[in-house]
Amino acid sequence: MKKGIIQLFSLLAIFFLSMAPSFAQNTAANYPNKVVTLIVPFTSGSGSDTISRIISPKLSDRWKQPVIVDNRAGASGNIGTDHAAKSAPDGYSILMAIDTMTMTPAVYKTLPFDPVKDLDPIARIATSSYGLAVTNTLPAKDINSLIALIKSKPGLLNYGSPGNGTPHHLSMELLKSLKGLDIVHVPYKGISNATTDLIGGQVQVMFATFNSLLPFAKSGKLKMIAVTGPKRSELMPDVPTFTEQGIPELENLYPWYGVLVPAGTPKDIQTKIYNDYVAVMKLPDVEKQLNELGIYVRLTNGEQLKDIIQSDIARWKKVVKDANIQAN
């Protein structure tokens, strides 16, 4: 009997010793000790992708571990967000989100994840603005001439977006509702293909994040005719705001970029991720690179981002309902 008890304790000791490394992985003391993946739910060229590729080497230097960017585009960001929500809650899968995650719940009847319950917010890290662009062959130089043109050709012009339920989609649908416009939505799998077809004239109009439109507008490949926000961008001061052109309802539309992890990720690891992201986002060269793209560091903590997410979900549900926006 005594011999059996000793053997049992020996086996238990071996078991717990063998499990010690995996237990250690779930504490901040040695986090990270392997590759960390930044999950971007959109294609290359999107704001979340741009930020991720700027800061990933900085995080890698700080963590002394590889940090890779994993683009999982599709379904208006739902594919990548769902993947993040279902990843192991150990801090090694980090979602680089945009405010799209607060919009799709209003447009899609069902989602494979709950944006509030299945993900823990770490921080909002940056904000930008939206621009409205048209293909160069379209004879519109400002909002009023674009509205007049669309009204003269009801149902004959198209606008592109990276997918149903994205800010690009909802912003244009809101403008359609405000001005009584009949223009057809063409959803793409990501911003890259949508922008390519806008430049090529397959679609004539598109709302997009300012930073994604900026290089093409600067090079003359398309025309940016309006920006959201209270003032013009210093990067393209010739482009007037929507408010200047008589549409103040779009002034407060702006994209935010946030960091989230699977729900249940240990709090000490969440705190470390937050502190390290804040440190990296405050690096002068990171701020400079982002500012040159029209993206600005605007930090909040996890609780503040949680409040933003919940209030934005309520806001967009009302916008979708009032404007009768459909996921076409």
C-alpha positions, 0 to 999 in steps of 0.5 A: 500500500505504502509503495503504491502511494509513493509511486502515485506521488512520483507519477504526479510529480513527473506530470506536474514537472512536465506541465511546468513549461506550458504553465509558464507560457501563460504568464507575462514573466516569459511572454512571449517565448515564441512567434506572435501573430498579428491577425489583419482581417483585410488585404495588404494596403488596408490601414490595419495592415499598414500599421501592422507592418510598421510596428511588427519589427518594433514589437519583434525587437522589444519581445526578442521573438518573431512577429508576423503579419497574417492577412485573413481577408474576406466577409468584411473582416469577419473571416480574420476576426472570427479566426482571432476570436477562436484562437488560443487565449494565450497572447500569441494571436493578436487581432489588428482590428478596425471599426468595421467590427462594430458595423458588421453586426448591424448588417449581417443577421448572424455572425460566427463570433460575438465582437463583445464577448469573444474578444478582449480589447487591449487598446485603441492605437490610432485614428484616421479619416475617410476620403471619397474618391472618383475615377479620373474619367468621371466628370465630377470635381466636388461633392455637388457635381458628383451628386448631380451626375449620379442623379442624372444617371440613376442606377447606371454608376457603381461604387466599390467597397472592400465588402458588405458592412465595411465603413466604406459600404456604410458611409456611401449608403449613408450618403445615398440615403441623405441625398436620395442617390441611386448608385449600385454597390459592388463589394470586393474581397479587400481594398486592393482589388476595389482600388484597382478597379476604381483606377481602371474605371470599372467602378466610378466612386469609392469611400475609403480610408484616407491613407489607402487613397492618398498615394493614388490621389497624390500620383493623379491616378484618381481624384479625391473630392472630399474628406471626413473630419472637422478640417482638411488634411495637411497632406492634401490641403486642396481636398475640402471636407464634407462639411465645407461642401454642405454635408455636415452629417459625415464630419464625425465619421472616422476609422479607428484601429484597435488591438484585441485578443481572444477572450480569456487571455490572462490579464497579466499578458494583456497588460504586457501587450498593452504596455508594449504596444503603447511604448512602440506606438510612441516611438518618434519614427513610428509616429512620423511614418504613420503621420505621413500616411494620414494615420495618427496615434490616439491611444486608449486603454482596454476599458475605453476601447470596450466603451467605444466598441459598444457605443459604435455598435449601437450607433451603426445599428441605428444608422443601418436601420434608419438608412435601410442598408442591406447586405447586397 
